[in-house]
C-alpha cells in the first residue's frame, strides 16, 4: 500500500505535467488568436488559462496550505 508521502509526490508530478501542458496549449491558442483574430481562439486561450491556473492553485493549496489530500486532488 502506498504511503501518503508517495501519493503526494505523485500528485505533485501530475500537477506539474498538467501545468506545463496547460500552459503550452494556452500559449499556442493565444498565439493562434493573435495571428488570426478569431474570437473563438481567444476564448479557448482564456479557458485553458483559467483551468490551468486553477489546477496549479489547487496544487499549491494542497502542498503549502495543508489542504487535505482529497480536496487537493479533486480541485
CHARMM internal coordinates of N, CA and C (Angstrom, degrees):
IC EDIT
DIST 1 N 1 CA 1.4556
DIST 1 CA 1 C 1.5262
ANGL 1 N 1 CA 1 C 109.19
DIST 1 C 2 N 1.3172
ANGL 1 CA 1 C 2 N 116.40
DIHE 1 N 1 CA 1 C 2 N 138.31
DIST 2 N 2 CA 1.4534
ANGL 1 C 2 N 2 CA 121.68
DIHE 1 CA 1 C 2 N 2 CA -176.72
DIST 2 CA 2 C 1.5244
ANGL 2 N 2 CA 2 C 110.40
DIHE 1 C 2 N 2 CA 2 C -75.90
DIST 2 C 3 N 1.3126
ANGL 2 CA 2 C 3 N 114.73
DIHE 2 N 2 CA 2 C 3 N 143.66
DIST 3 N 3 CA 1.4561
ANGL 2 C 3 N 3 CA 119.56
DIHE 2 CA 2 C 3 N 3 CA 177.19
DIST 3 CA 3 C 1.5268
ANGL 3 N 3 CA 3 C 109.47
DIHE 2 C 3 N 3 CA 3 C -84.18
DIST 3 C 4 N 1.3188
ANGL 3 CA 3 C 4 N 115.31
DIHE 3 N 3 CA 3 C 4 N 164.42
DIST 4 N 4 CA 1.4603
ANGL 3 C 4 N 4 CA 119.60
DIHE 3 CA 3 C 4 N 4 CA -179.83
DIST 4 CA 4 C 1.5246
ANGL 4 N 4 CA 4 C 111.12
DIHE 3 C 4 N 4 CA 4 C -64.26
DIST 4 C 5 N 1.3332
ANGL 4 CA 4 C 5 N 117.70
DIHE 4 N 4 CA 4 C 5 N -31.05
DIST 5 N 5 CA 1.4597
ANGL 4 C 5 N 5 CA 120.82
DIHE 4 CA 4 C 5 N 5 CA 178.69
DIST 5 CA 5 C 1.5233
ANGL 5 N 5 CA 5 C 111.19
DIHE 4 C 5 N 5 CA 5 C -65.42
DIST 5 C 6 N 1.3383
ANGL 5 CA 5 C 6 N 116.83
DIHE 5 N 5 CA 5 C 6 N -43.79
DIST 6 N 6 CA 1.4625
ANGL 5 C 6 N 6 CA 119.01
DIHE 5 CA 5 C 6 N 6 CA 179.92
DIST 6 CA 6 C 1.5318
ANGL 6 N 6 CA 6 C 110.99
DIHE 5 C 6 N 6 CA 6 C -69.84
DIST 6 C 7 N 1.3137
ANGL 6 CA 6 C 7 N 116.68
DIHE 6 N 6 CA 6 C 7 N -33.76
DIST 7 N 7 CA 1.4671
ANGL 6 C 7 N 7 CA 119.70
DIHE 6 CA 6 C 7 N 7 CA 176.61
DIST 7 CA 7 C 1.5295
ANGL 7 N 7 CA 7 C 109.58
DIHE 6 C 7 N 7 CA 7 C -66.57
DIST 7 C 8 N 1.3229
ANGL 7 CA 7 C 8 N 117.33
DIHE 7 N 7 CA 7 C 8 N -42.38
DIST 8 N 8 CA 1.4640
ANGL 7 C 8 N 8 CA 120.37
DIHE 7 CA 7 C 8 N 8 CA 178.62
DIST 8 CA 8 C 1.5264
ANGL 8 N 8 CA 8 C 111.24
DIHE 7 C 8 N 8 CA 8 C -63.29
DIST 8 C 9 N 1.3162
ANGL 8 CA 8 C 9 N 116.92
DIHE 8 N 8 CA 8 C 9 N -38.63
DIST 9 N 9 CA 1.4677
ANGL 8 C 9 N 9 CA 120.31
DIHE 8 CA 8 C 9 N 9 CA 177.77
DIST 9 CA 9 C 1.5187
ANGL 9 N 9 CA 9 C 110.74
DIHE 8 C 9 N 9 CA 9 C -64.41
DIST 9 C 10 N 1.3213
ANGL 9 CA 9 C 10 N 116.76
DIHE 9 N 9 CA 9 C 10 N -40.28
DIST 10 N 10 CA 1.4679
ANGL 9 C 10 N 10 CA 120.54
DIHE 9 CA 9 C 10 N 10 CA 177.97
DIST 10 CA 10 C 1.5244
ANGL 10 N 10 CA 10 C 110.38
DIHE 9 C 10 N 10 CA 10 C -65.11
DIST 10 C 11 N 1.3188
ANGL 10 CA 10 C 11 N 117.11
DIHE 10 N 10 CA 10 C 11 N -39.34
DIST 11 N 11 CA 1.4654
ANGL 10 C 11 N 11 CA 120.88
DIHE 10 CA 10 C 11 N 11 CA 179.18
DIST 11 CA 11 C 1.5238
ANGL 11 N 11 CA 11 C 110.36
DIHE 10 C 11 N 11 CA 11 C -64.05
DIST 11 C 12 N 1.3207
ANGL 11 CA 11 C 12 N 116.81
DIHE 11 N 11 CA 11 C 12 N -42.41
DIST 12 N 12 CA 1.4643
ANGL 11 C 12 N 12 CA 120.71
DIHE 11 CA 11 C 12 N 12 CA 178.51
DIST 12 CA 12 C 1.5253
ANGL 12 N 12 CA 12 C 109.97
DIHE 11 C 12 N 12 CA 12 C -61.24
DIST 12 C 13 N 1.3194
ANGL 12 CA 12 C 13 N 117.02
DIHE 12 N 12 CA 12 C 13 N -43.26
DIST 13 N 13 CA 1.4644
ANGL 12 C 13 N 13 CA 120.57
DIHE 12 CA 12 C 13 N 13 CA 179.94
DIST 13 CA 13 C 1.5250
ANGL 13 N 13 CA 13 C 111.15
DIHE 12 C 13 N 13 CA 13 C -63.81
DIST 13 C 14 N 1.3256
ANGL 13 CA 13 C 14 N 117.10
DIHE 13 N 13 CA 13 C 14 N -44.30
DIST 14 N 14 CA 1.4605
ANGL 13 C 14 N 14 CA 120.49
DIHE 13 CA 13 C 14 N 14 CA -179.49
DIST 14 CA 14 C 1.5250
ANGL 14 N 14 CA 14 C 110.66
DIHE 13 C 14 N 14 CA 14 C -66.76
DIST 14 C 15 N 1.3237
ANGL 14 CA 14 C 15 N 117.31
DIHE 14 N 14 CA 14 C 15 N -40.61
DIST 15 N 15 CA 1.4687
ANGL 14 C 15 N 15 CA 120.39
DIHE 14 CA 14 C 15 N 15 CA 178.54
DIST 15 CA 15 C 1.5268
ANGL 15 N 15 CA 15 C 110.27
DIHE 14 C 15 N 15 CA 15 C -64.80
DIST 15 C 16 N 1.3339
ANGL 15 CA 15 C 16 N 117.63
DIHE 15 N 15 CA 15 C 16 N -37.25
DIST 16 N 16 CA 1.4685
ANGL 15 C 16 N 16 CA 120.61
DIHE 15 CA 15 C 16 N 16 CA 178.66
DIST 16 CA 16 C 1.5263
ANGL 16 N 16 CA 16 C 110.93
DIHE 15 C 16 N 16 CA 16 C -65.22
DIST 16 C 17 N 1.3194
ANGL 16 CA 16 C 17 N 116.79
DIHE 16 N 16 CA 16 C 17 N -44.20
DIST 17 N 17 CA 1.4707
ANGL 16 C 17 N 17 CA 120.71
DIHE 16 CA 16 C 17 N 17 CA 177.80
DIST 17 CA 17 C 1.5252
ANGL 17 N 17 CA 17 C 109.63
DIHE 16 C 17 N 17 CA 17 C -63.41
DIST 17 C 18 N 1.3295
ANGL 17 CA 17 C 18 N 116.93
DIHE 17 N 17 CA 17 C 18 N -43.04
DIST 18 N 18 CA 1.4622
ANGL 17 C 18 N 18 CA 121.10
DIHE 17 CA 17 C 18 N 18 CA 178.26
DIST 18 CA 18 C 1.5190
ANGL 18 N 18 CA 18 C 111.00
DIHE 17 C 18 N 18 CA 18 C -59.79
DIST 18 C 19 N 1.3304
ANGL 18 CA 18 C 19 N 116.55
DIHE 18 N 18 CA 18 C 19 N -41.90
DIST 19 N 19 CA 1.4620
ANGL 18 C 19 N 19 CA 120.27
DIHE 18 CA 18 C 19 N 19 CA -179.84
DIST 19 CA 19 C 1.5251
ANGL 19 N 19 CA 19 C 111.58
DIHE 18 C 19 N 19 CA 19 C -65.53
DIST 19 C 20 N 1.3190
ANGL 19 CA 19 C 20 N 116.64
DIHE 19 N 19 CA 19 C 20 N -45.48
DIST 20 N 20 CA 1.4666
ANGL 19 C 20 N 20 CA 120.25
DIHE 19 CA 19 C 20 N 20 CA -178.47
DIST 20 CA 20 C 1.5270
ANGL 20 N 20 CA 20 C 110.77
DIHE 19 C 20 N 20 CA 20 C -63.72
DIST 20 C 21 N 1.3304
ANGL 20 CA 20 C 21 N 117.12
DIHE 20 N 20 CA 20 C 21 N -47.91
DIST 21 N 21 CA 1.4584
ANGL 20 C 21 N 21 CA 119.81
DIHE 20 CA 20 C 21 N 21 CA -179.58
DIST 21 CA 21 C 1.5271
ANGL 21 N 21 CA 21 C 111.77
DIHE 20 C 21 N 21 CA 21 C -66.50
DIST 21 C 22 N 1.3275
ANGL 21 CA 21 C 22 N 116.91
DIHE 21 N 21 CA 21 C 22 N -39.65
DIST 22 N 22 CA 1.4606
ANGL 21 C 22 N 22 CA 120.29
DIHE 21 CA 21 C 22 N 22 CA 177.65
DIST 22 CA 22 C 1.5175
ANGL 22 N 22 CA 22 C 112.01
DIHE 21 C 22 N 22 CA 22 C -64.23
DIST 22 C 23 N 1.3271
ANGL 22 CA 22 C 23 N 116.03
DIHE 22 N 22 CA 22 C 23 N -40.58
DIST 23 N 23 CA 1.4651
ANGL 22 C 23 N 23 CA 119.79
DIHE 22 CA 22 C 23 N 23 CA 177.93
DIST 23 CA 23 C 1.5253
ANGL 23 N 23 CA 23 C 110.72
DIHE 22 C 23 N 23 CA 23 C -65.92
DIST 23 C 24 N 1.3247
ANGL 23 CA 23 C 24 N 116.73
DIHE 23 N 23 CA 23 C 24 N -37.69
DIST 24 N 24 CA 1.4664
ANGL 23 C 24 N 24 CA 120.29
DIHE 23 CA 23 C 24 N 24 CA 178.31
DIST 24 CA 24 C 1.5301
ANGL 24 N 24 CA 24 C 111.29
DIHE 23 C 24 N 24 CA 24 C -64.82
DIST 24 C 25 N 1.3172
ANGL 24 CA 24 C 25 N 117.07
DIHE 24 N 24 CA 24 C 25 N -46.04
DIST 25 N 25 CA 1.4681
ANGL 24 C 25 N 25 CA 120.65
DIHE 24 CA 24 C 25 N 25 CA 179.04
DIST 25 CA 25 C 1.5268
ANGL 25 N 25 CA 25 C 110.05
DIHE 24 C 25 N 25 CA 25 C -64.44
DIST 25 C 26 N 1.3119
ANGL 25 CA 25 C 26 N 117.15
DIHE 25 N 25 CA 25 C 26 N -41.04
DIST 26 N 26 CA 1.4677
ANGL 25 C 26 N 26 CA 120.61
DIHE 25 CA 25 C 26 N 26 CA 177.76
DIST 26 CA 26 C 1.5203
ANGL 26 N 26 CA 26 C 111.06
DIHE 25 C 26 N 26 CA 26 C -60.74
DIST 26 C 27 N 1.3154
ANGL 26 CA 26 C 27 N 116.01
DIHE 26 N 26 CA 26 C 27 N -45.26
DIST 27 N 27 CA 1.4726
ANGL 26 C 27 N 27 CA 121.05
DIHE 26 CA 26 C 27 N 27 CA 179.28
DIST 27 CA 27 C 1.5236
ANGL 27 N 27 CA 27 C 111.09
DIHE 26 C 27 N 27 CA 27 C -61.48
DIST 27 C 28 N 1.3360
ANGL 27 CA 27 C 28 N 116.24
DIHE 27 N 27 CA 27 C 28 N -47.15
DIST 28 N 28 CA 1.4625
ANGL 27 C 28 N 28 CA 120.06
DIHE 27 CA 27 C 28 N 28 CA -178.70
DIST 28 CA 28 C 1.5283
ANGL 28 N 28 CA 28 C 111.65
DIHE 27 C 28 N 28 CA 28 C -64.73
DIST 28 C 29 N 1.3285
ANGL 28 CA 28 C 29 N 117.15
DIHE 28 N 28 CA 28 C 29 N -39.76
DIST 29 N 29 CA 1.4602
ANGL 28 C 29 N 29 CA 120.18
DIHE 28 CA 28 C 29 N 29 CA 178.19
DIST 29 CA 29 C 1.5219
ANGL 29 N 29 CA 29 C 110.83
DIHE 28 C 29 N 29 CA 29 C -66.25
DIST 29 C 30 N 1.3317
ANGL 29 CA 29 C 30 N 117.05
DIHE 29 N 29 CA 29 C 30 N -40.23
DIST 30 N 30 CA 1.4635
ANGL 29 C 30 N 30 CA 119.65
DIHE 29 CA 29 C 30 N 30 CA 178.92
DIST 30 CA 30 C 1.5257
ANGL 30 N 30 CA 30 C 110.91
DIHE 29 C 30 N 30 CA 30 C -67.66
DIST 30 C 31 N 1.3179
ANGL 30 CA 30 C 31 N 116.02
DIHE 30 N 30 CA 30 C 31 N -40.01
DIST 31 N 31 CA 1.4671
ANGL 30 C 31 N 31 CA 120.26
DIHE 30 CA 30 C 31 N 31 CA 177.82
DIST 31 CA 31 C 1.5326
ANGL 31 N 31 CA 31 C 110.32
DIHE 30 C 31 N 31 CA 31 C -61.99
DIST 31 C 32 N 1.3327
ANGL 31 CA 31 C 32 N 117.08
DIHE 31 N 31 CA 31 C 32 N -43.06
DIST 32 N 32 CA 1.4612
ANGL 31 C 32 N 32 CA 120.95
DIHE 31 CA 31 C 32 N 32 CA 177.66
DIST 32 CA 32 C 1.5216
ANGL 32 N 32 CA 32 C 110.72
DIHE 31 C 32 N 32 CA 32 C -64.44
DIST 32 C 33 N 1.3253
ANGL 32 CA 32 C 33 N 116.97
DIHE 32 N 32 CA 32 C 33 N -39.12
DIST 33 N 33 CA 1.4657
ANGL 32 C 33 N 33 CA 120.44
DIHE 32 CA 32 C 33 N 33 CA 177.22
DIST 33 CA 33 C 1.5281
ANGL 33 N 33 CA 33 C 110.62
DIHE 32 C 33 N 33 CA 33 C -61.38
DIST 33 C 34 N 1.3217
ANGL 33 CA 33 C 34 N 117.04
DIHE 33 N 33 CA 33 C 34 N -43.46
DIST 34 N 34 CA 1.4676
ANGL 33 C 34 N 34 CA 120.67
DIHE 33 CA 33 C 34 N 34 CA -179.31
DIST 34 CA 34 C 1.5252
ANGL 34 N 34 CA 34 C 111.22
DIHE 33 C 34 N 34 CA 34 C -63.23
DIST 34 C 35 N 1.3263
ANGL 34 CA 34 C 35 N 116.82
DIHE 34 N 34 CA 34 C 35 N -34.91
DIST 35 N 35 CA 1.4658
ANGL 34 C 35 N 35 CA 119.99
DIHE 34 CA 34 C 35 N 35 CA -178.69
DIST 35 CA 35 C 1.5293
ANGL 35 N 35 CA 35 C 112.16
DIHE 34 C 35 N 35 CA 35 C -77.32
DIST 35 C 36 N 1.3280
ANGL 35 CA 35 C 36 N 116.55
DIHE 35 N 35 CA 35 C 36 N -37.09
DIST 36 N 36 CA 1.4672
ANGL 35 C 36 N 36 CA 119.62
DIHE 35 CA 35 C 36 N 36 CA -173.84
DIST 36 CA 36 C 1.5215
ANGL 36 N 36 CA 36 C 113.80
DIHE 35 C 36 N 36 CA 36 C -102.54
DIST 36 C 37 N 1.3172
ANGL 36 CA 36 C 37 N 116.69
DIHE 36 N 36 CA 36 C 37 N -28.42
DIST 37 N 37 CA 1.4604
ANGL 36 C 37 N 37 CA 120.07
DIHE 36 CA 36 C 37 N 37 CA -176.36
DIST 37 CA 37 C 1.5220
ANGL 37 N 37 CA 37 C 113.63
DIHE 36 C 37 N 37 CA 37 C 77.66
DIST 37 C 38 N 1.3368
ANGL 37 CA 37 C 38 N 117.49
DIHE 37 N 37 CA 37 C 38 N 10.27
DIST 38 N 38 CA 1.4665
ANGL 37 C 38 N 38 CA 121.39
DIHE 37 CA 37 C 38 N 38 CA -178.86
DIST 38 CA 38 C 1.5260
ANGL 38 N 38 CA 38 C 110.14
DIHE 37 C 38 N 38 CA 38 C -72.65
DIST 38 C 39 N 1.3161
ANGL 38 CA 38 C 39 N 115.76
DIHE 38 N 38 CA 38 C 39 N 125.62
DIST 39 N 39 CA 1.4651
ANGL 38 C 39 N 39 CA 119.51
DIHE 38 CA 38 C 39 N 39 CA -177.37
DIST 39 CA 39 C 1.5354
ANGL 39 N 39 CA 39 C 111.66
DIHE 38 C 39 N 39 CA 39 C -67.18
DIST 39 C 40 N 1.3235
ANGL 39 CA 39 C 40 N 117.42
DIHE 39 N 39 CA 39 C 40 N -26.14
DIST 40 N 40 CA 1.4667
ANGL 39 C 40 N 40 CA 119.32
DIHE 39 CA 39 C 40 N 40 CA 178.18
DIST 40 CA 40 C 1.5345
ANGL 40 N 40 CA 40 C 111.04
DIHE 39 C 40 N 40 CA 40 C -66.54
DIST 40 C 41 N 1.3169
ANGL 40 CA 40 C 41 N 117.06
DIHE 40 N 40 CA 40 C 41 N -34.70
DIST 41 N 41 CA 1.4671
ANGL 40 C 41 N 41 CA 119.64
DIHE 40 CA 40 C 41 N 41 CA 176.73
DIST 41 CA 41 C 1.5273
ANGL 41 N 41 CA 41 C 111.18
DIHE 40 C 41 N 41 CA 41 C -71.49
DIST 41 C 42 N 1.3176
ANGL 41 CA 41 C 42 N 116.27
DIHE 41 N 41 CA 41 C 42 N -32.02
DIST 42 N 42 CA 1.4596
ANGL 41 C 42 N 42 CA 119.24
DIHE 41 CA 41 C 42 N 42 CA 175.30
DIST 42 CA 42 C 1.5288
ANGL 42 N 42 CA 42 C 109.62
DIHE 41 C 42 N 42 CA 42 C -64.93
DIST 42 C 43 N 1.3241
ANGL 42 CA 42 C 43 N 116.83
DIHE 42 N 42 CA 42 C 43 N -44.64
DIST 43 N 43 CA 1.4614
ANGL 42 C 43 N 43 CA 120.98
DIHE 42 CA 42 C 43 N 43 CA 178.65
DIST 43 CA 43 C 1.5296
ANGL 43 N 43 CA 43 C 110.71
DIHE 42 C 43 N 43 CA 43 C -63.16
DIST 43 C 44 N 1.3253
ANGL 43 CA 43 C 44 N 116.97
DIHE 43 N 43 CA 43 C 44 N -38.86
DIST 44 N 44 CA 1.4604
ANGL 43 C 44 N 44 CA 121.01
DIHE 43 CA 43 C 44 N 44 CA 177.59
DIST 44 CA 44 C 1.5215
ANGL 44 N 44 CA 44 C 110.86
DIHE 43 C 44 N 44 CA 44 C -62.39
DIST 44 C 45 N 1.3154
ANGL 44 CA 44 C 45 N 116.81
DIHE 44 N 44 CA 44 C 45 N -45.67
DIST 45 N 45 CA 1.4622
ANGL 44 C 45 N 45 CA 120.80
DIHE 44 CA 44 C 45 N 45 CA 179.89
DIST 45 CA 45 C 1.5274
ANGL 45 N 45 CA 45 C 111.04
DIHE 44 C 45 N 45 CA 45 C -62.82
DIST 45 C 46 N 1.3213
ANGL 45 CA 45 C 46 N 117.08
DIHE 45 N 45 CA 45 C 46 N -43.53
DIST 46 N 46 CA 1.4686
ANGL 45 C 46 N 46 CA 120.49
DIHE 45 CA 45 C 46 N 46 CA 179.06
DIST 46 CA 46 C 1.5246
ANGL 46 N 46 CA 46 C 110.40
DIHE 45 C 46 N 46 CA 46 C -64.55
DIST 46 C 47 N 1.3167
ANGL 46 CA 46 C 47 N 116.76
DIHE 46 N 46 CA 46 C 47 N -43.85
DIST 47 N 47 CA 1.4647
ANGL 46 C 47 N 47 CA 120.73
DIHE 46 CA 46 C 47 N 47 CA -179.73
DIST 47 CA 47 C 1.5119
ANGL 47 N 47 CA 47 C 112.53
DIHE 46 C 47 N 47 CA 47 C -61.85
DIST 47 C 48 N 1.3187
ANGL 47 CA 47 C 48 N 117.10
DIHE 47 N 47 CA 47 C 48 N -48.64
DIST 48 N 48 CA 1.4558
ANGL 47 C 48 N 48 CA 119.77
DIHE 47 CA 47 C 48 N 48 CA 178.39
DIST 48 CA 48 C 1.5287
ANGL 48 N 48 CA 48 C 111.03
DIHE 47 C 48 N 48 CA 48 C -64.58
DIST 48 C 49 N 1.3181
ANGL 48 CA 48 C 49 N 116.85
DIHE 48 N 48 CA 48 C 49 N -35.90
DIST 49 N 49 CA 1.4617
ANGL 48 C 49 N 49 CA 119.70
DIHE 48 CA 48 C 49 N 49 CA 177.53
DIST 49 CA 49 C 1.5148
ANGL 49 N 49 CA 49 C 112.34
DIHE 48 C 49 N 49 CA 49 C -62.95
DIST 49 C 50 N 1.3206
ANGL 49 CA 49 C 50 N 116.25
DIHE 49 N 49 CA 49 C 50 N -42.71
DIST 50 N 50 CA 1.4699
ANGL 49 C 50 N 50 CA 120.70
DIHE 49 CA 49 C 50 N 50 CA 179.91
DIST 50 CA 50 C 1.5294
ANGL 50 N 50 CA 50 C 110.67
DIHE 49 C 50 N 50 CA 50 C -65.82
DIST 50 C 51 N 1.3177
ANGL 50 CA 50 C 51 N 116.89
DIHE 50 N 50 CA 50 C 51 N -45.49
DIST 51 N 51 CA 1.4709
ANGL 50 C 51 N 51 CA 120.65
DIHE 50 CA 50 C 51 N 51 CA 179.97
DIST 51 CA 51 C 1.5302
ANGL 51 N 51 CA 51 C 110.55
DIHE 50 C 51 N 51 CA 51 C -63.68
DIST 51 C 52 N 1.3229
ANGL 51 CA 51 C 52 N 117.05
DIHE 51 N 51 CA 51 C 52 N -43.30
DIST 52 N 52 CA 1.4673
ANGL 51 C 52 N 52 CA 121.23
DIHE 51 CA 51 C 52 N 52 CA 179.64
DIST 52 CA 52 C 1.5245
ANGL 52 N 52 CA 52 C 110.68
DIHE 51 C 52 N 52 CA 52 C -63.95
DIST 52 C 53 N 1.3111
ANGL 52 CA 52 C 53 N 116.70
DIHE 52 N 52 CA 52 C 53 N -44.44
DIST 53 N 53 CA 1.4608
ANGL 52 C 53 N 53 CA 120.40
DIHE 52 CA 52 C 53 N 53 CA 178.79
DIST 53 CA 53 C 1.5319
ANGL 53 N 53 CA 53 C 111.16
DIHE 52 C 53 N 53 CA 53 C -63.61
DIST 53 C 54 N 1.3151
ANGL 53 CA 53 C 54 N 116.98
DIHE 53 N 53 CA 53 C 54 N -41.38
DIST 54 N 54 CA 1.4641
ANGL 53 C 54 N 54 CA 120.57
DIHE 53 CA 53 C 54 N 54 CA 178.56
DIST 54 CA 54 C 1.5135
ANGL 54 N 54 CA 54 C 111.88
DIHE 53 C 54 N 54 CA 54 C -62.90
DIST 54 C 55 N 1.3122
ANGL 54 CA 54 C 55 N 117.19
DIHE 54 N 54 CA 54 C 55 N -41.34
DIST 55 N 55 CA 1.4594
ANGL 54 C 55 N 55 CA 121.12
DIHE 54 CA 54 C 55 N 55 CA 178.05
DIST 55 CA 55 C 1.5348
ANGL 55 N 55 CA 55 C 110.82
DIHE 54 C 55 N 55 CA 55 C -64.15
DIST 55 C 56 N 1.3193
ANGL 55 CA 55 C 56 N 116.14
DIHE 55 N 55 CA 55 C 56 N -42.42
DIST 56 N 56 CA 1.4624
ANGL 55 C 56 N 56 CA 119.76
DIHE 55 CA 55 C 56 N 56 CA 178.87
DIST 56 CA 56 C 1.5260
ANGL 56 N 56 CA 56 C 111.44
DIHE 55 C 56 N 56 CA 56 C -64.80
DIST 56 C 57 N 1.3246
ANGL 56 CA 56 C 57 N 116.61
DIHE 56 N 56 CA 56 C 57 N -41.93
DIST 57 N 57 CA 1.4670
ANGL 56 C 57 N 57 CA 119.72
DIHE 56 CA 56 C 57 N 57 CA 179.24
DIST 57 CA 57 C 1.5245
ANGL 57 N 57 CA 57 C 111.90
DIHE 56 C 57 N 57 CA 57 C -65.71
DIST 57 C 58 N 1.3305
ANGL 57 CA 57 C 58 N 117.02
DIHE 57 N 57 CA 57 C 58 N -34.76
DIST 58 N 58 CA 1.4625
ANGL 57 C 58 N 58 CA 119.88
DIHE 57 CA 57 C 58 N 58 CA 176.50
DIST 58 CA 58 C 1.5249
ANGL 58 N 58 CA 58 C 110.75
DIHE 57 C 58 N 58 CA 58 C -65.42
DIST 58 C 59 N 1.3203
ANGL 58 CA 58 C 59 N 116.84
DIHE 58 N 58 CA 58 C 59 N -39.73
DIST 59 N 59 CA 1.4624
ANGL 58 C 59 N 59 CA 120.55
DIHE 58 CA 58 C 59 N 59 CA 176.98
DIST 59 CA 59 C 1.5235
ANGL 59 N 59 CA 59 C 111.94
DIHE 58 C 59 N 59 CA 59 C -64.62
DIST 59 C 60 N 1.3191
ANGL 59 CA 59 C 60 N 115.72
DIHE 59 N 59 CA 59 C 60 N -41.41
DIST 60 N 60 CA 1.4671
ANGL 59 C 60 N 60 CA 119.66
DIHE 59 CA 59 C 60 N 60 CA 177.77
DIST 60 CA 60 C 1.5246
ANGL 60 N 60 CA 60 C 110.29
DIHE 59 C 60 N 60 CA 60 C -64.99
DIST 60 C 61 N 1.3255
ANGL 60 CA 60 C 61 N 116.65
DIHE 60 N 60 CA 60 C 61 N -41.67
DIST 61 N 61 CA 1.4637
ANGL 60 C 61 N 61 CA 120.20
DIHE 60 CA 60 C 61 N 61 CA 179.42
DIST 61 CA 61 C 1.5230
ANGL 61 N 61 CA 61 C 110.63
DIHE 60 C 61 N 61 CA 61 C -61.56
DIST 61 C 62 N 1.3144
ANGL 61 CA 61 C 62 N 116.26
DIHE 61 N 61 CA 61 C 62 N -40.61
DIST 62 N 62 CA 1.4689
ANGL 61 C 62 N 62 CA 119.43
DIHE 61 CA 61 C 62 N 62 CA -179.73
DIST 62 CA 62 C 1.5260
ANGL 62 N 62 CA 62 C 110.86
DIHE 61 C 62 N 62 CA 62 C -67.08
DIST 62 C 63 N 1.3209
ANGL 62 CA 62 C 63 N 117.78
DIHE 62 N 62 CA 62 C 63 N -45.39
DIST 63 N 63 CA 1.4597
ANGL 62 C 63 N 63 CA 120.88
DIHE 62 CA 62 C 63 N 63 CA -174.15
DIST 63 CA 63 C 1.5289
ANGL 63 N 63 CA 63 C 113.39
DIHE 62 C 63 N 63 CA 63 C -78.27
DIST 63 C 64 N 1.3093
ANGL 63 CA 63 C 64 N 117.36
DIHE 63 N 63 CA 63 C 64 N -42.73
DIST 64 N 64 CA 1.4639
ANGL 63 C 64 N 64 CA 119.81
DIHE 63 CA 63 C 64 N 64 CA -171.85
DIST 64 CA 64 C 1.5271
ANGL 64 N 64 CA 64 C 114.32
DIHE 63 C 64 N 64 CA 64 C -98.60
DIST 64 C 65 N 1.3119
ANGL 64 CA 64 C 65 N 116.63
DIHE 64 N 64 CA 64 C 65 N -30.91
DIST 65 N 65 CA 1.4606
ANGL 64 C 65 N 65 CA 119.41
DIHE 64 CA 64 C 65 N 65 CA -175.59
DIST 65 CA 65 C 1.5177
ANGL 65 N 65 CA 65 C 113.61
DIHE 64 C 65 N 65 CA 65 C -99.90
DIST 65 C 66 N 1.3250
ANGL 65 CA 65 C 66 N 116.66
DIHE 65 N 65 CA 65 C 66 N -1.67
DIST 66 N 66 CA 1.4608
ANGL 65 C 66 N 66 CA 119.81
DIHE 65 CA 65 C 66 N 66 CA 176.59
DIST 66 CA 66 C 1.5004
ANGL 66 N 66 CA 66 C 115.48
DIHE 65 C 66 N 66 CA 66 C 75.00
DIST 66 C 67 N 1.3252
ANGL 66 CA 66 C 67 N 116.84
DIHE 66 N 66 CA 66 C 67 N 24.62
DIST 67 N 67 CA 1.4599
ANGL 66 C 67 N 67 CA 119.57
DIHE 66 CA 66 C 67 N 67 CA 175.97
DIST 67 CA 67 C 1.5249
ANGL 67 N 67 CA 67 C 108.12
DIHE 66 C 67 N 67 CA 67 C -65.27
DIST 67 C 68 N 1.3063
ANGL 67 CA 67 C 68 N 117.56
DIHE 67 N 67 CA 67 C 68 N 144.54
DIST 68 N 68 CA 1.4565
ANGL 67 C 68 N 68 CA 120.19
DIHE 67 CA 67 C 68 N 68 CA -176.07
DIST 68 CA 68 C 1.5300
ANGL 68 N 68 CA 68 C 111.94
DIHE 67 C 68 N 68 CA 68 C -61.10
DIST 68 C 69 N 1.3155
ANGL 68 CA 68 C 69 N 115.68
DIHE 68 N 68 CA 68 C 69 N 156.89
DIST 69 N 69 CA 1.4572
ANGL 68 C 69 N 69 CA 121.48
DIHE 68 CA 68 C 69 N 69 CA -176.87
DIST 69 CA 69 C 1.5266
ANGL 69 N 69 CA 69 C 113.15
DIHE 68 C 69 N 69 CA 69 C -57.73
DIST 69 C 70 N 1.3361
ANGL 69 CA 69 C 70 N 119.90
DIHE 69 N 69 CA 69 C 70 N -48.69
DIST 70 N 70 CA 1.4727
ANGL 69 C 70 N 70 CA 118.28
DIHE 69 CA 69 C 70 N 70 CA 179.89
DIST 70 CA 70 C 1.5241
ANGL 70 N 70 CA 70 C 113.15
DIHE 69 C 70 N 70 CA 70 C -61.73
DIST 70 C 71 N 1.3096
ANGL 70 CA 70 C 71 N 118.38
DIHE 70 N 70 CA 70 C 71 N -38.06
DIST 71 N 71 CA 1.4548
ANGL 70 C 71 N 71 CA 120.90
DIHE 70 CA 70 C 71 N 71 CA 179.75
DIST 71 CA 71 C 1.5295
ANGL 71 N 71 CA 71 C 109.73
DIHE 70 C 71 N 71 CA 71 C -68.73
DIST 71 C 72 N 1.3335
ANGL 71 CA 71 C 72 N 117.73
DIHE 71 N 71 CA 71 C 72 N -40.61
DIST 72 N 72 CA 1.4612
ANGL 71 C 72 N 72 CA 121.43
DIHE 71 CA 71 C 72 N 72 CA 178.18
DIST 72 CA 72 C 1.5089
ANGL 72 N 72 CA 72 C 113.31
DIHE 71 C 72 N 72 CA 72 C -64.02
DIST 72 C 73 N 1.3231
ANGL 72 CA 72 C 73 N 116.93
DIHE 72 N 72 CA 72 C 73 N -31.76
DIST 73 N 73 CA 1.4608
ANGL 72 C 73 N 73 CA 120.83
DIHE 72 CA 72 C 73 N 73 CA 179.76
DIST 73 CA 73 C 1.5141
ANGL 73 N 73 CA 73 C 111.15
DIHE 72 C 73 N 73 CA 73 C -78.86
DIST 73 C 74 N 1.3232
ANGL 73 CA 73 C 74 N 117.30
DIHE 73 N 73 CA 73 C 74 N -42.30
DIST 74 N 74 CA 1.4651
ANGL 73 C 74 N 74 CA 120.90
DIHE 73 CA 73 C 74 N 74 CA -171.22
DIST 74 CA 74 C 1.5177
ANGL 74 N 74 CA 74 C 113.82
DIHE 73 C 74 N 74 CA 74 C -84.26
DIST 74 C 75 N 1.3104
ANGL 74 CA 74 C 75 N 118.40
DIHE 74 N 74 CA 74 C 75 N -12.60
DIST 75 N 75 CA 1.4773
ANGL 74 C 75 N 75 CA 119.80
DIHE 74 CA 74 C 75 N 75 CA -179.71
DIST 75 CA 75 C 1.4938
ANGL 75 N 75 CA 75 C 109.77
DIHE 74 C 75 N 75 CA 75 C -83.50
END
COOR INIT
IC SEED 1 N 1 CA 1 C
IC BUILD
